[in-house]
């Protein structure tokens, strides 16, 4: 059984969905930048719930059914977006949870593990980058065909760079069809070449994502938030994380290849799990392996 609930953080409404028995250990799923909570696949969530976890997923502000913000009049930072995750837990009366973050959701989860360790039972980061390592400027250099900065994070794959370079030169139109077509092609690149890509299923998902969004145009506010407060990612703090940490990365990761190894090296006692054939997405073929790893990681905490 799933139950939807709106949680309020100040003036921001956050759509949430809860699965499982409230008496079971809570797992908070934190999706990446500009991404809705429903990108955590139902079948994947179901595996966690069936094994005895209480699972909560939610839409970030400016995504899905959560508040669409006028950034010019009400600017915010990624620290505020991270605060939304804690507000979700507060709304459910949960003091501590297992945090599972994907991509930028992994950055949020790392930040909370540093700044609010008392809230984190365990930490799992999937397809993410290490907190405190400059990524935005480095990504722009990659898209512009420039050499990396000294000590830069590993560049994305050529297919990733080509796709987004073309998008910068010729952005998709604002209409529903153009936006959905672009989202499908982006998903294809993020999916990687090793696992078959189901275009029909992806189209159904992208249509759902577009149609449930309060205002698809405001999702770009996440980029503005990233530029508003670079201090959100303090340097050299990952060794302060005390939560048991599992880092998951696919062998075909296109956006952040090799970043998982850097996270695991920086957090004391962290475990790195490489998933064969996995890219940056969560297709059915890897649900069992990823879910089983999370269940094992959260079993005795």
C-alpha positions in Angstrom: 0.0 0.0 0.0 1.2 3.5 -0.8 0.0 6.7 0.7 0.6 10.2 -0.7 1.0 13.2 1.6 2.0 16.9 1.2 4.6 18.0 3.7 5.2 21.7 4.3 8.6 23.3 4.8 8.0 27.0 5.4 6.2 28.2 2.2 7.2 25.1 0.2 4.9 22.1 -0.3 6.6 18.8 -0.9 4.8 15.8 -2.4 5.7 12.6 -0.7 4.7 9.0 -1.0 5.1 6.4 1.8 5.3 2.6 1.3 5.3 -0.2 3.9 4.8 -0.7 7.6 5.5 2.4 9.7 7.0 0.1 12.3 9.8 -1.0 9.8 13.2 0.8 9.5 12.7 4.0 7.4 14.5 4.5 4.1 14.4 8.0 2.5 15.0 7.9 -1.2 16.5 11.2 -2.5 16.5 11.7 -6.2 18.9 13.8 -8.2 18.8 17.4 -9.5 15.7 18.3 -11.6 14.3 14.9 -11.0 11.0 13.7 -9.6 10.6 11.2 -6.9 8.8 8.8 -9.2 12.1 8.2 -11.0 12.6 5.7 -8.1 10.9 2.8 -10.0 7.9 1.2 -8.3 9.3 -2.3 -8.7 12.6 -1.2 -7.1 10.7 0.4 -4.2 8.6 -2.8 -3.9 11.7 -4.9 -3.4 12.7 -2.8 -0.4 9.2 -2.8 1.1 8.8 -6.6 0.6 12.0 -7.1 2.6 10.7 -5.1 5.5 11.6 -1.5 4.9 9.4 1.6 5.3 10.2 3.6 2.1 9.5 7.3 1.4 10.1 9.0 -1.9 9.4 12.7 -2.6 9.5 15.4 -5.2 12.1 18.1 -4.7 10.8 21.7 -4.8 10.4 22.8 -8.5 9.7 19.2 -9.6 6.6 17.1 -9.9 3.7 17.9 -7.6 5.9 19.9 -5.2 5.9 23.7 -5.2 6.9 25.6 -8.3 9.0 28.6 -7.2 9.4 32.1 -8.6 13.1 32.1 -8.2 13.5 35.8 -8.9 11.3 36.8 -5.9 12.1 33.7 -3.7 15.6 32.5 -4.4 16.9 29.4 -2.7 20.1 27.3 -2.5 20.9 23.6 -2.4 21.2 23.9 1.3 17.5 24.7 1.2 16.8 21.8 -1.0 18.7 19.6 1.4 16.6 21.0 4.2 13.5 19.8 2.4 14.7 16.2 2.9 14.9 16.7 6.6 11.5 18.4 6.6 10.1 15.3 4.9 11.4 13.2 7.8 10.0 15.7 10.3 6.6 15.6 8.6 6.5 11.8 9.2 7.8 12.1 12.7 11.0 10.3 11.8 14.1 11.2 13.8 16.6 8.9 11.9 16.5 7.2 8.5 18.6 5.3 6.1 19.4 7.8 3.3 19.7 6.5 -0.3 20.6 9.3 -2.7 20.9 9.1 -6.5 23.2 11.5 -8.4 22.7 15.0 -6.8 20.5 13.2 -4.3 23.8 11.6 -3.2 25.3 15.0 -2.7 22.3 16.0 -0.5 22.6 12.8 1.5 26.4 13.3 2.0 25.8 16.9 3.1 23.2 15.8 5.6 25.5 13.0 6.9 28.2 15.7 7.5 25.9 18.4 8.9 23.3 16.3 10.7 24.9 13.0 11.5 22.3 12.3 14.2 19.6 11.9 11.4 21.5 9.3 9.3 21.3 5.6 10.2 23.2 4.7 7.1 24.2 6.3 3.8 24.0 4.9 0.3 25.0 7.0 -2.7 24.3 5.9 -6.2 25.9 7.4 -9.3 27.0 10.5 -7.4 30.0 12.7 -7.0 32.1 13.5 -3.9 30.8 16.5 -1.8 33.3 19.4 -2.0 34.8 18.6 -5.4 33.9 21.2 -8.1 31.8 19.6 -10.7 29.7 22.4 -12.4 32.6 24.4 -13.9 34.4 21.2 -14.9 31.2 19.9 -16.7 31.0 23.2 -18.6 34.6 22.9 -19.7 33.8 19.4 -20.9 30.8 20.6 -22.9 32.9 23.4 -24.4 35.6 21.0 -25.5 38.2 22.5 -23.1 40.8 20.6 -21.1 40.0 19.7 -17.5 41.2 21.9 -14.6 43.9 20.6 -12.3 42.6 17.9 -9.9 39.3 17.9 -11.7 36.8 15.2 -11.4 36.8 12.7 -14.3 34.9 13.9 -17.3 31.7 12.4 -18.5 31.8 10.0 -21.4 32.0 11.3 -25.0 28.4 10.3 -25.7 27.2 12.3 -22.7 29.3 15.3 -23.8 28.1 15.1 -27.4 24.4 14.9 -26.4 24.4 17.9 -24.0 26.7 20.0 -26.3 24.1 19.6 -29.1 21.4 20.5 -26.6 23.2 23.7 -25.7 23.6 24.6 -29.3 20.0 23.7 -30.3 17.8 23.4 -27.2 14.5 21.5 -27.5 11.3 23.5 -27.9 9.0 24.2 -25.0 6.1 22.2 -26.3 5.2 18.8 -24.7 6.3 16.6 -27.6 9.7 18.3 -27.9 10.4 18.2 -24.2 9.4 14.5 -23.9 11.4 13.5 -27.0 14.5 15.3 -25.6 14.0 13.6 -22.2 13.9 10.2 -23.9 17.1 10.8 -25.8 18.7 12.0 -22.6 17.6 8.9 -20.8 19.1 6.8 -23.6 22.5 8.4 -23.1 22.3 8.1 -19.3 21.2 4.5 -19.6 24.4 3.5 -21.2 25.1 1.0 -24.0 25.3 -2.3 -22.1 21.7 -2.9 -21.1 18.9 -2.8 -23.7 17.0 0.5 -23.7 13.2 0.2 -23.6 12.1 3.3 -25.6 8.4 2.6 -25.3 8.5 2.3 -21.5 10.7 5.4 -21.2 8.2 7.4 -23.2 5.4 6.3 -20.9 7.5 7.4 -17.9 8.5 10.8 -19.5 4.9 11.5 -20.3 3.9 10.8 -16.7 6.7 13.0 -15.5 5.8 15.9 -17.8 2.1 15.7 -17.0 2.4 15.5 -13.2 4.7 18.5 -13.0 3.1 21.7 -11.6 5.3 23.8 -13.9 7.9 22.0 -16.1 9.6 25.3 -16.8 10.8 25.9 -13.2 12.9 22.8 -12.9 15.8 24.9 -14.2 15.8 26.7 -10.9 17.9 23.9 -9.5 20.8 25.2 -11.7 20.3 28.7 -10.3 20.3 27.3 -6.8 23.6 25.5 -7.4 25.2 28.8 -8.5 23.7 30.7 -5.6 25.7 29.2 -2.8 29.0 27.4 -3.6 29.5 27.0 0.2 26.9 24.3 0.1 29.7 21.9 -0.8 32.5 22.5 1.8 35.8 21.0 0.8 37.5 18.2 2.8 34.6 17.2 5.0 33.8 13.6 3.9 36.1 12.2 6.5 33.7 13.6 9.1 30.9 11.1 7.9 30.4 8.5 10.6 27.4 6.8 9.1 28.0 3.3 7.5 28.4 4.2 3.8 27.7 2.2 0.7 28.8 3.7 -2.7 27.2 2.2 -5.8 28.4 3.0 -9.4 27.7 1.3 -12.7 30.5 0.1 -14.9 28.9 2.1 -17.7 28.3 5.3 -15.7 28.3 8.1 -18.4 27.8 11.2 -16.2 30.2 10.7 -13.3 32.5 7.8 -14.2 35.0 7.0 -11.5 33.4 9.5 -9.0 32.2 6.6 -6.8 35.7 5.4 -6.1 36.6 8.9 -4.9 33.6 9.1 -2.6 34.5 5.7 -1.1 38.1 6.6 -0.6 37.2 9.8 1.2 34.6 8.4 3.7 36.1 6.2 6.5 35.1 2.6 6.1 33.0 3.1 3.0 32.3 0.2 0.7 32.3 0.5 -3.1 30.0 -1.7 -5.2 30.4 -1.7 -9.0 27.3 -2.9 -10.9 28.2 -4.5 -14.2 26.5 -2.9 -17.2 24.7 -0.2 -15.1 24.7 3.4 -16.4 23.2 6.4 -14.6 19.7 5.1 -14.5 17.8 2.4 -12.6 16.5 -0.1 -15.2 14.8 -3.3 -14.2 17.8 -5.4 -15.0 19.7 -4.0 -12.0 16.9 -3.7 -9.4 17.6 -7.0 -7.7 21.4 -6.4 -7.3 21.0 -2.8 -6.1 18.1 -3.5 -3.8 19.8 -6.5 -2.3 22.9 -4.4 -1.6 20.8 -1.7 0.1 18.9 -4.3 2.2 22.1 -5.9 3.3 23.6 -2.5 4.2 20.5 -1.4 6.2 19.8 -4.8 7.9 21.6 -4.4 11.2 21.7 -0.6 11.6 
